Amino acid sequence: MADGLNTTTTSADDIYFAAWVGDQVLDELRPYIVTPPLLEQQGRKPSKVFQKPTMTDPGPGSAWSELADTDTFGQVPVKLQTGNVQATASMKGQAAHVTDFLDAISVIDAVSYFAQVLGRSVAEKENTDATAQLDNAAANITSATVLLLDDFMASIGALEANDALGELVAVLNPVQTSGLRRDLTGTVAASFFGSESGAATVRDALPDAKMNGHVGNIAGVDVFQTSAVALSTTYRGSMFVKNVAFLEYKIWDARTESHREPLQPGTILTCSANYGFATVRNTWAEGVRST
């Protein structure tokens, strides 16, 4: 039969949809949000600046001689001094105008969904800023190649040499965690990452990274990964004392608000947060650098 006599999807294209749009949206790509919960958190105070007092080390005590037949002090007192670090909060946010026309014909609740997108954007900004704060470590361990277990252990040793107290954590770029994973092979990887099979597979080495960026625990150090760790000649990861080395002062957490725009019918969505960071003790943080 000649083509001109066939009834096809071309000749009858008025009786079906050109494309059927699914009602479940695949969310946008984002870095793992891991860093803010690892910092000391301070909530809203009646100031845009939070000041944390610090104590200056007066040095060790000295030998005292016995005081005979005198009621005077007889010793030179030490001058005790304090210092401080400050975190200054400021606003960050994102806004969008969702028209009524779009919301009316969308297969999803457009206003609700885009409000969630803005919330994730502000959370990403906070994570990016927090991760950048980690770059204020007093010293760095720099690998000449990809990150190896020996470099990781050297970072632990550097913090121990600085008498660090508390729980150590590491925030690394996924390229760095990949280097570690490749260096930890066979049963060695199994001992660090809890693999029952003894094989250093991605599934074994990253048991829950798909959910929250937590890689595993190496020598007592919880390791997290996020692509928010910058690449500037080298990947600039960090190891530090959790809830001590760095501080976040947060006046308010990410909050989404809306209001009507009658002149251009639609809904204005805004999401904002107000926070700032401070490095409290940079000697209790170690930069972890690698290619």
C-alpha positions as CSV (number, residue, x, y, z in Angstrom):
1,M,0.0,0.0,0.0
2,A,1.4,3.4,-0.9
3,D,2.6,5.5,2.0
4,G,0.1,8.2,1.3
5,L,-2.8,5.9,2.2
6,N,-1.4,4.8,5.6
7,T,-2.8,6.2,8.8
8,T,0.2,6.9,11.0
9,T,1.4,8.9,14.0
10,T,2.2,11.7,11.6
11,S,-1.2,11.9,9.9
12,A,-3.1,11.5,13.2
13,D,-0.9,13.5,15.5
14,D,-3.8,15.4,16.9
15,I,-5.2,12.5,19.0
16,Y,-2.2,11.9,21.3
17,F,0.1,13.9,23.5
18,A,3.4,15.0,21.9
19,A,5.1,14.0,25.2
20,W,3.7,12.7,28.5
21,V,5.3,14.5,31.4
22,G,6.0,12.5,34.5
23,D,4.9,13.9,37.8
24,Q,8.1,13.0,39.7
25,V,11.0,15.4,39.2
26,L,14.5,14.1,39.5
27,D,16.1,16.6,41.9
28,E,19.1,18.7,40.8
29,L,22.7,17.7,41.5
30,R,24.2,19.0,44.7
31,P,27.4,18.4,46.8
32,Y,26.9,16.3,49.9
33,I,25.9,18.6,52.8
34,V,28.3,17.4,55.5
35,T,30.4,20.3,57.1
36,P,28.1,22.5,59.2
37,P,27.1,19.7,61.8
38,L,30.9,19.2,62.4
39,L,31.4,22.7,63.7
40,E,30.6,24.2,67.1
41,Q,27.1,25.7,66.8
42,Q,26.0,28.9,68.5
43,G,22.4,30.1,68.2
44,R,20.9,33.6,67.9
45,K,22.0,36.2,70.4
46,P,21.1,40.0,70.4
47,S,24.1,40.9,68.2
48,K,25.3,40.2,64.7
49,V,28.7,39.2,66.2
50,F,29.3,36.2,68.4
51,Q,32.5,36.4,70.5
52,K,34.1,33.3,72.0
53,P,36.6,33.9,74.8
54,T,39.8,31.9,74.6
55,M,42.5,31.4,77.3
56,T,46.1,32.2,76.6
57,D,48.5,29.5,77.9
58,P,50.4,30.9,80.9
59,G,53.0,28.1,80.6
60,P,53.7,25.4,83.2
61,G,54.1,26.0,86.8
62,S,57.6,26.5,88.3
63,A,59.4,25.2,91.4
64,W,58.7,27.1,94.6
65,S,61.0,27.3,97.6
66,E,59.7,27.0,101.1
67,L,59.0,30.4,102.7
68,A,60.7,30.6,106.1
69,D,59.9,33.1,108.8
70,T,57.9,35.4,106.5
71,D,54.3,35.9,105.8
72,T,54.9,37.6,102.4
73,F,54.0,35.9,99.2
74,G,57.6,35.7,98.0
75,Q,56.7,34.6,94.5
76,V,56.2,36.5,91.3
77,P,52.7,36.0,90.1
78,V,52.0,35.1,86.5
79,K,49.9,37.5,84.4
80,L,46.9,35.6,83.1
81,Q,45.5,36.7,79.7
82,T,42.5,35.9,77.6
83,G,41.7,36.4,74.0
84,N,38.8,35.9,71.7
85,V,37.6,34.9,68.2
86,Q,34.6,36.4,66.5
87,A,32.0,35.1,64.0
88,T,30.0,37.8,62.2
89,A,26.6,36.7,60.8
90,S,25.2,37.9,57.5
91,M,22.3,37.0,55.3
92,K,22.4,34.7,52.3
93,G,19.5,33.6,50.2
94,Q,17.8,33.0,46.9
95,A,14.5,34.1,45.4
96,A,12.2,33.1,42.5
97,H,8.9,34.3,40.9
98,V,6.6,31.4,40.0
99,T,3.8,32.6,37.8
100,D,0.2,31.6,38.3
101,F,0.1,30.4,34.7
102,L,2.9,27.9,35.2
103,D,1.4,26.7,38.5
104,A,-2.0,26.2,37.0
105,I,-0.9,24.0,34.1
106,S,2.0,22.2,35.8
107,V,1.7,18.5,36.6
108,I,3.2,19.1,40.0
109,D,2.6,21.7,42.7
110,A,5.1,24.1,41.2
111,V,5.2,26.6,44.1
112,S,5.8,23.9,46.7
113,Y,8.5,22.1,44.7
114,F,10.4,25.3,43.8
115,A,10.3,26.4,47.4
116,Q,12.1,23.2,48.3
117,V,14.7,23.9,45.5
118,L,15.5,27.3,47.1
119,G,15.9,25.6,50.5
120,R,18.4,23.2,49.0
121,S,20.2,26.1,47.4
122,V,20.7,28.0,50.7
123,A,21.8,24.8,52.4
124,E,24.4,24.3,49.7
125,K,25.6,27.8,50.2
126,E,26.0,27.3,53.9
127,N,27.9,24.0,53.3
128,T,30.2,25.7,50.8
129,D,31.0,28.6,53.2
130,A,31.6,26.2,56.1
131,T,33.9,24.0,54.0
132,A,35.8,27.1,52.9
133,Q,36.3,28.0,56.5
134,L,38.2,24.7,57.0
135,D,41.0,26.1,54.8
136,N,42.2,28.1,57.8
137,A,44.2,25.3,59.3
138,A,47.6,26.3,60.8
139,A,49.5,23.7,58.7
140,N,49.0,21.3,55.9
141,I,50.0,17.8,55.0
142,T,50.5,17.8,51.2
143,S,50.7,14.6,49.1
144,A,52.8,14.6,46.0
145,T,50.2,12.3,44.3
146,V,46.6,11.2,45.1
147,L,45.8,11.0,48.8
148,L,47.3,7.9,50.4
149,L,46.8,6.3,53.7
150,D,50.3,7.4,54.8
151,D,49.3,11.1,54.2
152,F,46.1,10.5,56.2
153,M,48.0,9.0,59.1
154,A,50.5,11.9,59.0
155,S,47.6,14.3,59.4
156,I,46.5,12.5,62.5
157,G,50.1,12.6,63.8
158,A,50.3,16.3,63.2
159,L,47.2,17.0,65.3
160,E,48.5,14.7,68.0
161,A,51.7,16.6,68.1
162,N,49.6,19.7,68.8
163,D,47.9,18.0,71.8
164,A,44.5,18.0,70.1
165,L,41.7,16.9,72.4
166,G,38.4,15.5,71.2
167,E,36.9,13.7,68.2
168,L,38.8,13.9,64.9
169,V,36.8,14.2,61.6
170,A,38.0,14.7,58.1
171,V,36.2,16.5,55.2
172,L,37.6,15.5,51.8
173,N,36.9,15.9,48.1
174,P,35.5,12.7,46.6
175,V,38.7,12.5,44.5
176,Q,40.7,12.3,47.7
177,T,38.4,9.6,49.2
178,S,38.8,7.6,46.0
179,G,42.6,7.8,46.4
180,L,42.3,6.5,50.0
181,R,40.0,3.7,48.9
182,R,42.3,2.6,46.2
183,D,45.2,2.6,48.6
184,L,43.3,0.5,51.1
185,T,43.0,-2.8,49.2
186,G,41.8,-6.3,50.1
187,T,41.5,-7.2,53.8
188,V,43.1,-3.9,54.8
189,A,40.1,-2.0,53.3
190,A,37.8,-4.5,55.0
191,S,39.3,-3.7,58.4
192,F,38.8,0.0,58.0
193,F,35.5,0.1,56.3
194,G,33.8,-2.9,57.9
195,S,33.5,-5.0,54.8
196,E,32.4,-8.6,55.6
197,S,33.6,-10.0,52.3
198,G,37.1,-8.5,52.5
199,A,36.9,-7.0,49.0
200,A,37.4,-3.2,48.6
201,T,34.4,-2.6,46.4
202,V,32.6,0.7,46.2
203,R,29.7,-0.8,48.0
204,D,31.8,-2.0,50.9
205,A,33.9,1.2,51.2
206,L,31.0,3.6,50.9
207,P,28.2,2.0,52.9
208,D,26.1,5.1,53.2
209,A,27.7,7.8,51.1
210,K,24.7,7.8,48.7
211,M,22.6,9.2,51.6
212,N,24.8,11.7,53.5
213,G,28.4,11.8,52.3
214,H,29.7,9.7,55.2
215,V,32.5,7.5,53.8
216,G,33.6,5.5,56.9
217,N,36.0,5.5,59.8
218,I,39.8,5.3,59.4
219,A,41.9,4.9,62.6
220,G,39.1,6.5,64.7
221,V,38.6,9.4,62.3
222,D,35.1,9.7,60.7
223,V,35.6,10.6,57.1
224,F,33.1,12.7,55.0
225,Q,33.2,13.7,51.4
226,T,31.8,16.6,49.5
227,S,32.6,18.2,46.1
228,A,32.4,21.5,48.0
229,V,36.0,20.9,49.0
230,A,37.9,23.2,46.6
231,L,40.5,22.4,44.0
232,S,43.1,25.1,43.8
233,T,46.3,23.4,42.4
234,T,45.5,20.7,45.0
235,Y,42.3,19.4,46.6
236,R,42.1,21.2,49.9
237,G,40.6,18.7,52.4
238,S,40.8,19.1,56.1
239,M,41.1,17.1,59.3
240,F,40.1,18.8,62.6
241,V,38.6,18.4,66.1
242,K,34.9,18.2,65.7
243,N,32.9,21.0,67.5
244,V,36.0,22.7,68.7
245,A,38.3,23.9,65.9
246,F,35.7,25.9,64.0
247,L,32.5,27.7,65.0
248,E,29.3,28.7,63.3
249,Y,27.1,31.5,64.6
250,K,23.6,31.1,63.2
251,I,20.9,33.8,63.8
252,W,18.4,31.8,61.8
253,D,18.4,28.6,59.8
254,A,17.2,28.4,56.2
255,R,13.6,29.5,56.1
256,T,11.3,29.8,53.0
257,E,8.6,32.5,52.7
258,S,6.2,33.5,50.1
259,H,4.0,36.4,49.1
260,R,1.6,37.2,46.2
261,E,2.6,39.4,43.3
262,P,-0.7,40.8,41.9
263,L,0.7,43.0,39.1
264,Q,2.5,40.0,37.6
265,P,0.2,37.2,38.9
266,G,2.3,34.7,40.7
267,T,4.1,33.9,43.9
268,I,7.4,35.3,45.1
269,L,9.4,32.7,46.9
270,T,12.4,33.6,49.1
271,C,14.7,31.4,51.2
272,S,17.3,33.0,53.5
273,A,19.7,32.1,56.2
274,N,21.8,34.2,58.5
275,Y,25.1,32.9,59.8
276,G,28.8,33.4,60.0
277,F,32.0,31.4,60.9
278,A,35.1,31.7,63.0
279,T,38.3,29.6,63.3
280,V,38.6,29.0,67.0
281,R,41.8,27.0,67.2
282,N,43.7,26.6,63.9
283,T,46.4,24.3,65.4
284,W,43.7,21.7,66.0
285,A,43.0,21.6,62.2
286,E,45.3,20.2,59.6
287,G,44.9,20.8,55.8
288,V,44.9,17.6,53.8
289,R,46.2,18.4,50.3
290,S,46.5,16.1,47.3
291,T,46.2,16.0,43.6
